[in-house]
């Protein structure tokens, strides 16, 4: 079953990845995206050194976002240690989707958290993660605004998917 496969991972152990979930406080993120990310992480089907960044308009602290994720992923049969470890990898930034300042704040937070992870792994500072993915659930017009704001904030085009 799932537990037997959890010990054999197709993901290289040294991979660092960051995932940004736009609309992280919404229904789709809460019911599908966040639980799926947790289960993929728990089953070692995404890098163990995964960082998850939620971005939404709602003002919320990272701690409040983590409590939200806990409610989304809680299942009594899963080990509490897995949830705690995953939640420590989750961070939050509020802002409007079309505001370059909000994207800049998000990018700063990503860079700070990635730098901390790389330092913990004793890798050279300035190394970039091997994967950066933006999950966007907004309408097409908002998607364009988010991509434009990310570009204005200096995100290289190949890192916005």
Secondary structure by P-SEA (a helix, b strand, c coil): ccccccccccccccbbbbbbbcccccccccccaaaaaaaaaaaccccccbbbbbbccccccaaaaaaaaaaacccccccaaaaaaaaaaccccccccccaaaaaaaaaaaaaaaaaaaaaacccccccccbbbbbbcccaaaaaaaaaaaaaacccccccc
